[in-house]
Amino acid sequence: MRFRRLTIIRAPVPGGGAVNEQLLWLGGSLGLFSPRDRDKSCFRIFVALLRNTGKELSSDELAERTGLSRGTVIHHLNKLMGAGLVEGYRSKYVLRVGTLEELIGRIEHDLRQSLKELKGVAAEVDRKLGL
């Protein structure tokens, strides 16, 4: 798996151990959930997929489980698929990882690879510019 687009936002780690607060922080730190999402729609979809890890769910099933419209679900699924977190199979959707720890490990791997590629191109441009 390779993430296509990923945003990392540094924010203070929340105090306490409330799971929803930690999930919101984790997703917010990955740029998945924005303050503009007043209903926490993307967060609710992410949690529904996380609770059903490995099980494919349709947009209708996700809408029913989250209390959101199918259109809202599809909008946020597209965002999650664009980030590389969700895959779609025959109108069913599933998280691409089994655990959050695995998710962070894959992000770390992809980030290291991207930085290596960036560093290589930067060195080549520096050489060409005589820097």
C-alpha positions as CSV (number, residue, x, y, z in Angstrom):
1,M,0.0,0.0,0.0
2,R,1.2,3.5,-0.8
3,F,-0.5,6.6,0.5
4,R,-1.2,9.0,-2.3
5,R,-1.8,12.2,-0.3
6,L,-1.2,12.6,3.4
7,T,-1.2,15.7,5.6
8,I,0.6,15.6,8.9
9,I,-0.6,18.3,11.4
10,R,1.3,18.7,14.7
11,A,-1.1,19.2,17.5
12,P,-0.8,18.7,21.3
13,V,-1.5,15.2,22.4
14,P,-4.8,15.2,24.3
15,G,-4.6,14.6,28.0
16,G,-6.7,11.8,29.5
17,G,-7.5,8.5,27.9
18,A,-10.9,9.0,26.3
19,V,-10.9,6.9,23.1
20,N,-13.0,9.2,21.0
21,E,-10.7,12.2,21.9
22,Q,-7.7,10.1,21.0
23,L,-9.2,9.0,17.7
24,L,-10.2,12.6,16.8
25,W,-6.6,13.7,17.6
26,L,-5.2,10.9,15.5
27,G,-7.4,11.5,12.5
28,G,-7.0,15.3,12.9
29,S,-3.2,14.9,13.0
30,L,-3.4,13.0,9.7
31,G,-5.5,15.7,8.2
32,L,-8.6,13.4,7.9
33,F,-11.0,15.4,10.1
34,S,-11.3,19.1,9.8
35,P,-12.9,21.6,12.2
36,R,-15.3,22.4,9.3
37,D,-16.9,19.0,9.7
38,R,-19.3,20.1,12.4
39,D,-21.2,16.8,12.4
40,K,-17.9,14.8,12.6
41,S,-19.2,12.9,9.5
42,C,-15.8,11.7,8.3
43,F,-14.8,10.7,11.9
44,R,-18.1,8.7,12.2
45,I,-17.4,6.8,9.0
46,F,-13.8,6.1,9.9
47,V,-14.9,4.7,13.3
48,A,-17.6,2.6,11.7
49,L,-15.0,1.1,9.3
50,L,-12.5,0.7,12.1
51,R,-15.1,-1.2,14.3
52,N,-15.7,-3.5,11.3
53,T,-12.0,-4.0,10.3
54,G,-11.8,-6.6,7.6
55,K,-15.5,-6.5,6.8
56,E,-16.6,-4.8,3.7
57,L,-19.5,-2.4,4.1
58,S,-21.6,-0.7,1.5
59,S,-22.3,3.0,1.5
60,D,-25.9,2.2,2.5
61,E,-24.7,0.1,5.5
62,L,-22.3,2.9,6.5
63,A,-25.1,5.5,6.2
64,E,-27.3,3.4,8.4
65,R,-24.6,2.8,11.0
66,T,-23.6,6.5,11.2
67,G,-27.0,8.2,10.7
68,L,-25.6,10.1,7.7
69,S,-27.0,10.4,4.2
70,R,-25.6,8.1,1.5
71,G,-24.3,11.2,-0.4
72,T,-22.3,12.4,2.7
73,V,-20.9,8.9,3.2
74,I,-19.8,8.7,-0.4
75,H,-18.2,12.1,-0.2
76,H,-16.1,11.2,2.8
77,L,-15.3,7.7,1.5
78,N,-13.8,9.4,-1.6
79,K,-11.7,11.5,0.8
80,L,-10.5,8.5,2.7
81,M,-9.8,6.5,-0.5
82,G,-7.9,9.5,-1.8
83,A,-5.7,9.4,1.3
84,G,-5.1,5.7,0.7
85,L,-6.9,4.6,3.9
86,V,-9.9,2.9,2.4
87,E,-10.4,0.6,-0.6
88,G,-13.6,0.0,-2.6
89,Y,-14.6,-3.4,-3.9
90,R,-17.8,-4.0,-5.9
91,S,-19.6,-1.1,-4.1
92,K,-18.2,-2.2,-0.7
93,Y,-15.6,-0.4,1.4
94,V,-13.0,-1.5,3.8
95,L,-10.0,0.0,5.7
96,R,-6.7,-1.0,4.1
97,V,-5.1,-1.8,7.5
98,G,-6.1,-4.0,10.4
99,T,-5.0,-1.8,13.3
100,L,-4.2,1.9,13.9
101,E,-0.6,0.9,14.9
102,E,-0.3,-0.8,11.5
103,L,-1.6,2.4,9.8
104,I,1.0,4.6,11.5
105,G,3.7,2.1,10.6
106,R,2.7,2.2,6.9
107,I,2.6,5.9,7.0
108,E,6.1,6.0,8.5
109,H,7.4,3.7,5.8
110,D,5.8,5.7,3.0
111,L,7.0,9.0,4.5
112,R,10.6,7.7,4.7
113,Q,10.4,6.5,1.1
114,S,9.0,9.9,-0.1
115,L,11.7,11.8,1.8
116,K,14.4,9.6,0.2
117,E,13.1,10.3,-3.3
118,L,12.8,14.1,-2.5
119,K,16.4,14.1,-1.2
120,G,17.7,12.3,-4.3
121,V,16.0,14.8,-6.7
122,A,17.2,17.7,-4.5
123,A,20.8,16.4,-4.7
124,E,20.5,16.1,-8.5
125,V,19.1,19.6,-8.9
126,D,21.8,21.0,-6.6
127,R,24.5,19.3,-8.8
128,K,22.9,20.7,-12.0
129,L,22.8,24.2,-10.5
130,G,26.3,23.9,-9.2
131,L,25.3,24.3,-5.6
